[in-house]
Amino acid sequence: MLEQVIKNISLRTSKRGFYEITPKLEQLVGETGIERGLVTALVRHTSASLVIQENADPEVRRDLERFFSRLVPDGDPIFRHTIEGTDDMPAHVRSALTSPQVSIPVSGGRLALGTWQGVYVYEHRTDGQYRNIVVHILGEQDGDK
């Protein structure tokens, strides 16, 4: 029988950058007892995103941030939406270029990520924010084969 659970992850970011949530997602999957299925996570904000990225070398994430800083610079005069500051519209563009959600298979009661993959909240604002991620876990427990 299919089981489904909806949980929330809340976190406070301190600045623009990547915040790994893989351990929290693994914990939530473990609490459900689901062995086979799918996890979908959605960040409920338009100035942050979720990404699956390398978790071994932090320079990869720093390089990505340098790339996005060049691609979508803060204070670019093309932007008119600056109500919350010079990083306001660039944060929305960064979010549109990445994604607010990820879906990950569950196999053997664990996220079926690659060896060097981690799931991150990518904060696009320069100042810290409170972020909420809704996590939907759908699948079967061992006795449901």
N, C-alpha and C positions, 0 to 999 in steps of 0.2 A: 504494500500500500504506500502511496506517495505521502510524504510528510512535507509540510512547509512551515517555515518559521520566519518571522520578520523581527529583526533586532536593530538597534541603533548604536552607532559609535559616535561619541562626541569628543572633540579635541580642541585644544587651543594652540594655534600656531604662534610663533614668535616673530616671524618675518617671512619674506618671500623665500620659497624653497620647497624641498621634498620632505615629507613626513611619512615614514613607513608604518603601515597598518597591517602588514602581513601577519604578525603574531596575534593580533586581536581577531582577525578573520579566522585564523586557524583555531583559536580558542572558541569562538562562536560555533564553528562547525563541530568541534569536539563535543561541546555541550549538547548538541542536538542528537548525537549518535548516528547521524546520517553517514552512510558508507559510500554511496554512489549518488551523484546528482549534480547540481549546479548552484553556484553562488553568484548572485548579481548584487553589486554595490553601486549606490548612486549618491554622489555628493549633492546636497540640497542648496547649492549656491551657484551664482553665475560668475564668480570671480575666483573660482578654484576648480580643479579637475582631479580625476583619478587616472593614474597611469601605471602600467606594468613596465618596470624598468630594471636594469641591472642593479643588484644589491651588493656586489662584491667590491667594486672600485668606486668610491664616492666621486672620483674625478669625472666619471660619466655624467652624473647628475649636475656637477658644476659646469661641465661643457654644455649640457643642454640649456642651463640657465644663461650662459654667455651667448648661446645662439639665439634664444628668445629675446634677450636684451637688445641684440642687434636687429632682429626681425621686427620687434614691436617695442620701440623705446618709449620709456615714460616721457611725458611732456611733448610728444610729437604734435606739432601744430595742426595736423590734419583732423585731430579729434576735437569735437565740440562738447561731448559729454564729459565734463570734468567736475561735476558736483562734489565728488568726494576726494578730489585731488588729482594730481598729474598721473597717478598710476591707475585711476579708475577705469577709463576706457581701455587702456592696454591690458588690464586684467581680464576684461570681458573678451577681448580678441584672443588672448592666450587660451582662455577657456574654450572658445569656439574652435580653435585649432587643435585642441587635444580632445578630451571627452569628459562628460560628467559621470560616466558609468563604465564599469568593467564587468565581464562575466567570466567565471572561472569554473571549469569542471571540478567535481569532487570525486576522488578515486581512493579507495581504501581509507575513507574517513579523513582524508587530507586534501588540501588544495593541490590540483595537478599542475603546479607551476614548474618551470624548468629550473635547473640547478642554480642559476644565477639570477633568477627573477624574483622581484618583490613588488608588492602593491603599495603605491604611494598616493597620499593626498599631495597634490602640487598646488601650493599656495601661490597665487599670482599677485596678491597685494603686498606692498612693502612693509606695512605694519601688521602685527599679529591680529588674528581674527578667531572667533569661535566658529567651528565647523561641525556640521552634523552629516553623518553618512548613514543612509538606510541600507540595511543588508537583508536580502531575501535569500533564504536557503531552501532549496527544493530537492527532495531525493528520497532514497529508500534506506532503511536500516537493514542490518544483516538478516534478520528474520523475515524480510519482505521479498525474498528472491522468487 
